[in-house]
């Protein structure tokens, strides 16, 4: 069953070829067998998923209506709420926090009869690019257990790559869906900002965060977006737009792609070669390629680190040891409750970003850093708008290298540079997708990224599907996919 796509397993269930109980048991068994090595999951919802499976089998036997994701096994990143379950954000601060309500995406999955398998590992509070910042244990890359799966949605990407689930949710603040998807050889989609509700997502950078799916195929991405891409009255940033159907197509005639060649020169030579091969595939599909100047994107890392840390500093101020979350047992008075609880509850990377954010928002630095970063962000948005006047989408590598070994990057600044190709889409609120594009000499996956204009989510998915279908002959299975 794990070799099937989510779309295939859904159709097999509707036809009566597979029972929901058999599907649930198969994937629970795979998690039990393989996840101790991979570390993709922080919690398993075994009782919940088996009860749901029994309900689905009963509904099918009685010819009752079934949802668009009926019997599809899905994993939820552990910074999204499932009512009554732990939402830890992979942090000691929230290790015992039970969510009082469902996130909107979780509610929509439930309404469409998905099988929710469990909560996946992540960098603490979604802050990281390698999943090494989880306060419990790091997730491993199924292609090579010595390598990182990327982050912060590393657990979600690893669960899909190892076929422990067929779809997983991620949150993308600076590339945290697309980067791990590329490093794990799966598909990851960041929708237009506001296309998917963030209600029930523990906030990191509120003007940047976006929930999206990770899956084994572009068709599965489209199927998931058809369910979760809708307006939510509980989220002030949710776009008041009707749901889309995401039809797929296999040609790119009259489509123009822009590539900023100068911007990818800092990437690994193998990444550059792979990217140019992917561009050739696009040409074979009928697309026109033009070169553009996007030199302003070199400032995106600096802008992102200022804005994201500023928003993180504000969002994480609520975790104070008073209302909920960890309260230090060594605290003696009110001041020490605040100080010691945050000291004990937050890991080093979270503390680093809170300190950076507090600094750039301080009275003596706000104009010099935060206000200036907002102005440059506007220039980046305008640069994209100019590019899209003459092209339909932008092509970039997803990452500057393939998956790196755990512990091989010690300098935080070098880790931040892992998101150099993904951050611009978040700053501009644009839809972007990473689709597998081949492998390096070590046999590790690489990804092609397609970035489109605002609200062109359907088009981006169509371009990715056309590329995926044309290049599928190069696909090789991961060790856990066999």
C-alpha positions in Angstrom: 0.0 0.0 0.0 2.8 2.4 0.8 3.9 2.3 -2.8 0.6 3.9 -3.9 0.0 7.6 -4.1 -2.7 9.1 -1.8 -4.9 9.5 -4.9 -4.5 5.8 -5.8 -5.2 4.6 -2.2 -8.3 6.8 -2.0 -9.7 5.4 -5.3 -8.9 1.8 -4.2 -10.8 2.4 -1.0 -13.8 3.9 -2.8 -13.9 0.9 -5.2 -13.8 -1.6 -2.2 -10.3 -2.9 -3.1 -8.9 -1.9 0.2 -10.5 -1.4 3.6 -9.8 1.7 5.7 -8.9 -0.6 8.6 -6.3 -2.4 6.5 -4.8 0.9 5.3 -4.6 2.3 8.9 -3.0 -0.9 10.2 -0.5 -1.1 7.4 0.8 2.4 8.0 0.8 2.1 11.8 2.9 -1.1 11.4 5.3 0.7 9.1 5.7 3.5 11.7 6.3 1.0 14.4 8.9 -0.8 12.3 10.8 2.1 10.7 10.2 5.3 12.8 12.6 4.3 15.7 15.4 4.8 13.2 14.0 7.9 11.4 12.4 9.9 14.2 9.7 11.4 12.0 6.9 11.2 14.6 6.6 12.7 18.1 3.2 11.0 18.8 1.0 8.4 17.2 -2.8 8.6 17.3 -3.3 4.8 17.1 -6.7 4.5 18.8 -8.0 7.6 17.1 -7.0 6.4 13.6 -8.3 2.9 14.0 -11.7 4.2 15.2 -11.9 6.5 12.2 -11.0 3.6 9.9 -13.8 1.5 11.4 -16.2 4.4 10.9 -15.2 4.8 7.2 -15.6 1.1 6.5 -19.1 1.2 8.0 -20.0 4.3 6.0 -18.8 2.6 2.8 -20.8 -0.6 3.5 -23.9 1.5 4.1 -23.3 3.5 0.9 -23.1 6.8 2.8 -21.2 9.8 1.3 -17.4 9.7 1.7 -15.0 12.6 1.8 -12.5 13.7 -0.7 -9.6 12.3 1.4 -11.4 9.2 2.6 -8.9 6.6 3.9 -5.9 8.7 3.0 -3.2 8.4 5.8 -2.0 11.9 6.8 0.6 13.2 9.3 0.2 16.6 11.0 3.2 18.7 11.9 3.3 19.2 15.7 2.8 22.9 15.7 -0.8 22.5 14.5 -3.6 21.7 16.9 -5.6 18.5 17.1 -8.2 18.9 19.9 -7.2 16.9 23.0 -3.8 16.0 21.7 -0.4 17.3 22.7 0.9 20.2 20.6 4.5 20.4 21.7 6.2 22.4 18.9 9.1 20.0 19.7 9.8 22.2 22.7 10.1 21.6 26.4 8.0 24.7 26.9 4.9 22.9 25.5 5.7 19.3 26.1 2.5 18.8 28.2 0.2 21.2 26.4 -3.1 19.7 25.1 -4.8 21.6 22.3 -8.3 22.9 23.2 -9.5 23.0 19.6 -8.7 21.7 16.1 -6.7 23.8 13.6 -8.7 24.6 10.6 -6.7 22.3 8.3 -7.2 19.5 10.8 -10.9 20.1 10.9 -11.1 20.1 7.1 -9.1 16.8 7.0 -11.5 15.2 9.5 -14.5 16.4 7.6 -13.2 14.8 4.4 -12.5 11.5 6.2 -8.7 11.5 6.2 -6.9 9.1 8.6 -4.7 11.2 10.9 -1.8 9.0 11.9 0.1 11.3 14.3 2.1 14.5 15.0 5.5 14.9 13.3 8.9 16.2 14.5 10.2 19.7 13.7 12.7 22.2 14.7 11.6 23.8 18.0 8.8 26.3 17.3 9.6 25.8 13.6 12.9 27.6 13.9 15.6 25.8 11.9 16.6 24.3 8.6 17.8 20.8 9.6 15.5 19.4 12.3 18.5 19.3 14.6 16.8 21.9 16.9 14.0 19.6 18.1 14.2 19.5 21.9 13.3 15.8 21.9 15.4 14.1 19.2 16.3 14.9 15.6 14.6 13.4 12.6 16.8 11.5 10.0 16.8 11.6 6.2 15.4 8.3 4.9 17.8 8.4 2.0 20.8 8.5 4.4 20.3 8.3 8.1 23.5 10.3 8.7 22.0 13.3 6.9 19.4 15.8 8.0 15.9 15.8 6.4 15.8 19.6 6.3 13.6 21.8 8.4 11.6 22.9 10.1 9.1 20.4 8.6 11.8 17.7 8.6 9.6 15.1 10.4 6.8 15.6 7.9 9.1 15.3 4.8 10.8 12.3 6.3 7.5 10.6 7.0 6.4 11.0 3.4 9.8 10.0 2.0 9.8 6.8 4.1 6.2 6.2 3.1 5.1 6.2 6.8 2.4 8.6 5.6 1.3 9.6 2.1 0.6 13.2 2.9 1.9 15.4 5.7 1.3 19.0 6.6 4.1 21.5 7.0 4.4 25.2 7.8 6.6 27.4 5.6 8.0 30.6 7.1 11.2 30.8 5.0 11.2 27.5 3.1 10.3 25.0 5.8 8.0 23.0 3.4 10.0 23.2 0.2 13.6 22.8 1.6 12.9 19.5 3.5 10.8 18.2 0.6 13.7 18.7 -1.8 16.2 17.1 0.6 13.9 14.1 1.1 12.9 13.6 -2.6 9.2 14.5 -2.3 6.9 17.3 -3.4 6.3 20.3 -1.1 3.9 23.2 -1.8 3.7 26.7 -0.2 0.4 28.3 -1.2 -0.1 32.0 -1.6 -0.1 33.8 1.8 -3.7 33.5 3.1 -4.8 30.8 0.7 -4.8 28.2 3.6 -5.9 29.2 7.0 -3.3 29.5 9.8 -5.9 29.2 12.5 -4.6 26.6 15.0 -1.0 27.0 13.9 1.4 28.1 16.6 2.8 31.3 15.2 6.5 31.9 14.4 6.5 34.8 11.9 2.9 35.9 11.4 3.4 37.8 8.1 5.5 34.9 6.7 4.0 31.6 8.0 1.9 29.5 5.6 0.6 26.0 6.0 0.9 23.7 3.0 1.1 20.0 2.0 4.0 17.6 1.5 3.2 14.5 -0.6 4.6 11.8 -2.9 3.2 13.3 -6.1 1.9 16.6 -7.5 -1.5 15.1 -8.0 -1.7 14.5 -4.3 -0.8 18.1 -3.6 -3.7 19.2 -5.8 -6.1 16.8 -4.1 -5.0 18.2 -0.7 -5.2 21.8 -1.7 -8.8 21.2 -3.0 -9.7 20.4 0.6 -7.6 22.9 2.7 -7.5 25.9 0.3 -10.6 27.8 1.5 -11.6 30.8 3.5 -11.6 30.6 7.3 -13.5 33.2 9.4 -11.3 32.6 12.4 -8.2 33.8 10.5 -8.0 37.6 9.8 -5.3 36.9 7.0 -7.4 34.2 5.3 -8.4 35.2 1.7 -12.1 35.4 1.0 -11.9 33.3 -2.1 -13.9 30.2 -3.3 -12.1 26.8 -3.3 -10.3 25.8 -6.4 -10.3 22.5 -8.3 -6.6 22.4 -9.4 -7.0 20.7 -12.8 -3.8 19.2 -14.1 -2.2 19.4 -17.5 0.9 18.0 -19.2 2.1 20.6 -21.6 3.7 24.1 -21.2 3.0 25.6 -24.6 3.0 29.4 -24.5 4.3 29.4 -20.9 7.3 31.6 -20.1 9.7 30.9 -17.3 12.2 33.4 -15.9 15.6 32.3 -14.5 18.0 34.5 -12.5 21.2 32.8 -13.5 23.5 35.1 -11.5 21.5 34.3 -8.3 22.2 30.5 -8.5 26.0 30.8 -9.0 26.6 30.4 -5.2 25.0 26.9 -5.2 26.8 23.6 -5.5 28.0 22.8 -9.1 25.9 19.6 -9.1 22.9 21.6 -8.1 23.5 24.0 -11.0 23.9 21.2 -13.5 20.7 19.5 -12.2 18.9 22.8 -12.5 19.9 23.4 -16.1 18.8 19.9 -16.9 15.4 20.7 -15.4 15.2 23.8 -17.5 15.9 21.7 -20.6 12.9 19.5 -19.7 10.7 22.6 -19.4 11.9 23.6 -22.9 11.0 20.2 -24.2 7.5 20.7 -22.8 7.1 23.8 -24.9 8.0 26.5 -22.4 10.0 29.6 -23.3 13.0 30.5 -21.0 14.2 34.1 -20.4 17.0 35.3 -18.1 16.2 38.1 -15.6 18.0 40.3 -13.1 16.9 39.6 -9.5 20.0 40.8 -7.8 17.9 42.3 -5.0 17.2 38.8 -3.8 20.7 38.8 -2.3 19.3 40.9 0.6 16.5 38.4 1.3 18.3 36.5 4.0 19.1 39.6 5.9 15.6 41.0 5.5 14.1 37.7 6.6 16.2 37.3 9.7 15.3 40.8 10.9 11.5 40.5 10.2 11.1 36.8 11.2 13.0 37.2 14.5 11.1 40.4 15.3 7.8 38.6 14.8 9.0 35.6 16.7 10.1 37.7 19.7 6.5 39.1 19.8 4.7 35.8 19.3 6.7 33.9 21.8 6.3 36.5 24.6 3.1 34.7 25.6 5.1 31.7 26.8 5.9 33.1 30.2 5.2 30.3 32.7 2.0 31.9 33.9 -0.9 31.1 31.6 0.2 27.8 30.1 3.4 26.0 29.2 6.3 25.1 31.4 6.6 26.7 34.8 10.0 26.3 36.3 10.0 24.5 39.7 13.0 26.5 40.8 11.3 29.9 40.5 11.0 31.9 43.8 9.0 35.0 42.8 7.1 36.5 39.8 10.2 37.8 38.1 12.0 34.4 38.4 9.0 32.6 37.1 9.3 34.6 33.8 13.0 34.3 33.6 13.6 30.7 34.7 10.6 29.3 32.9 11.8 30.8 29.6 15.3 29.8 30.3 14.3 26.1 30.9 11.6 25.9 28.3 13.3 27.3 25.2 16.3 25.8 23.3 19.3 27.7 22.2 18.1 28.5 18.7 14.8 29.9 19.9 16.6 32.0 22.5 18.9 33.3 19.8 16.0 34.4 17.6 14.1 35.9 20.5 17.2 38.0 21.4 17.8 39.1 17.8 14.1 40.0 17.4 14.0 42.0 20.7 17.2 43.8 19.6 15.9 44.9 16.2 12.6 46.1 17.8 14.4 48.0 20.6 13.9 51.8 20.6 17.5 52.6 19.5 17.5 50.0 16.6 14.0 49.8 15.2 14.5 52.5 12.5 18.0 51.2 11.6 16.9 47.6 11.2 13.2 46.7 11.3 11.9 49.7 9.4 14.6 49.5 6.8 14.0 45.7 6.3 10.3 46.4 5.7 11.3 48.9 3.0 13.6 46.4 1.3 10.8 43.8 1.5 8.6 46.1 -0.5 11.3 46.4 -3.1 11.6 42.6 -3.3 7.8 42.4 -3.8 8.0 45.0 -6.6 10.9 43.2 -8.2 8.8 40.0 -8.5 5.8 42.0 -9.9 8.1 43.4 -12.6 9.4 39.9 -13.5 5.9 38.5 -13.7 4.9 41.2 -16.3 7.0 39.3 -18.9 6.9 35.7 -17.5 4.5 33.3 -16.0 6.7 31.9 -13.2 10.3 31.9 -11.9 12.5 28.8 -11.8 15.1 28.2 -9.1 16.8 25.3 -7.4 15.1 24.6 -4.1 18.3 24.2 -2.2 21.9 25.2 -2.7 23.1 21.6 -2.0 21.7 18.1 -1.3 21.1 16.9 2.3 24.1 17.6 4.5 25.4 15.4 7.4 24.1 16.0 10.9 26.4 18.3 12.9 28.4 19.3 9.8 27.2 22.9 9.9 27.9 24.5 13.3 27.7 28.2 12.4 24.1 29.5 12.7 24.7 31.9 9.9 25.7 29.1 7.5 22.5 27.2 8.5 20.4 30.3 7.7 21.9 30.4 4.2 20.3 27.0 3.5 17.1 28.9 2.8 18.6 31.4 0.3 16.4 30.2 -2.6 13.2 29.7 -0.7 12.9 32.8 1.5 12.0 35.3 -1.3 8.7 33.6 -1.9 7.7 34.1 1.8 8.8 37.7 1.8 6.5 38.4 -1.2 3.7 36.0 -0.1 3.9 34.0 -3.4 3.0 30.4 -4.2 5.9 28.1 -4.7 6.4 24.4 -5.1 9.4 22.1 -4.9 9.3 19.0 -7.1 12.0 16.3 -7.3 14.4 16.9 -10.1 17.0 14.2 -9.8 20.0 13.1 -7.7 23.5 14.1 -7.0 26.5 11.7 -7.3 25.9 10.5 -3.7 22.4 9.4 -4.7 20.7 12.1 -2.6 17.7 14.0 -4.0 17.6 17.5 -5.4 14.6 19.7 -6.1 13.4 22.2 -8.7 11.4 25.2 -7.4 8.7 27.0 -9.3 7.6 30.4 -7.9 4.5 32.1 -9.4 2.5 35.3 -9.1 0.2 35.9 -6.1 -3.0 33.7 -6.3 -1.6 31.6 -9.2 -1.5 28.5 -7.1 -3.3 26.4 -9.7 -0.9 27.4 -12.4 2.1 26.6 -10.3 0.8 23.1 -9.5 0.0 22.6 -13.2 3.6 23.5 -14.2 5.0 21.2 -11.6 2.7 18.3 -12.7 3.8 18.7 -16.3 7.5 18.6 -15.3 6.9 15.7 -13.0 5.2 13.6 -15.7 8.0 14.4 -18.2 10.9 13.6 -15.8 9.4 10.7 -14.0 11.7 8.2 -15.7 14.5 9.5 -13.6 12.7 8.6 -10.4 14.5 6.0 -8.1 13.0 4.7 -4.9 14.2 5.7 -1.4 15.4 2.8 0.8 12.2 2.9 2.8 10.0 3.2 -0.3 10.8 -0.3 -1.6 
